[in-house]
Amino acid sequence: QVQLVESGGGWVQPGGSLRLSCAASRPIFRFNVMGWYRQAPGQQRELVAAITSDGSTNSVDSVKGRFSISRDNVENTVTLQMNDLKPEDTAVYYCNAVDGTDPSVLYWGQGTQVTVSA
């Protein structure tokens, strides 16, 4: 059973920064893609940023230039660095991984709350 454990959420004022980390229970090179999603109250879960096994990254337009995703295949972690946070970034952030053998198999973390307010 694969476990993804997020950490690093919390409260921050607009313009501040947070760093989210996702620790996997197995080597992350076995995942084709890992990413961060978020879900605000009353809204659908959306992809924030993703990184492939070869290091290619993608992110939603609303966070480009502010958020960056990286992975550490030694520590088996994926990190989301969030800068210049805005109130609209407030959401529960979830770590996600796509199984390298069967892409239809997805793994999710339990989520971590990020709140941006004055």
Secondary structure, DSSP 4 states (H G I P E B T S, - for coil): ---EEEE--EEE-TT--EEEEEEESS-GGGEEEEEEEEE-TTS--EEEEEEETT--EEE-GGGTTTEEEEEETTTTEEEEEE-S--GGG-EEEEEEEEESS-TT-EEE---EEEEE--
